């Protein structure tokens, strides 16, 4: 979304993670997605790609924010919530975990603070969209997709509205095109 927002033209290569192409492994031995390769620069973290794109062009000021607050939200998402999300999405990989506890932990960690922040503003850091909203949105969307009915029943109308707003946005819709699997 940040690349599209910043008007960055690129060649999109959809990767089949079970069959990673050699060209990807050569530029990024980490072998995870996303990977952005531009003029010898290799970025293999979503947040780094977003920050790079916003340095190129940021017409609405997504990167103009309180860095300490942004870092807190993004670290909570990337370092803690992602793990809970995987445990929730793939319970068969974590049969020893109690799924009710996993769900409760995810709600306490992210959804309750989001709901509190969104009670008084349209976005997580105020009345304008920032890098934080765009960085966290895909993970909340994944969380919702695990059990849409359960998510709809949660007592978080502001977070649900925030999520819906992003999912219905022209920007999100514009980047959700299917791409063929890249082969070397």
Helices and strands as residue ranges (DSSP letters): H 2-5, G 17-19, H 22-27, E 36-38, E 41-43, H 46-56, H 67-75, I 76-81, H 82-89, G 91-94, H 99-106, I 107-111, H 112-118, H 131-146, H 148-153, H 157-167, H 170-175
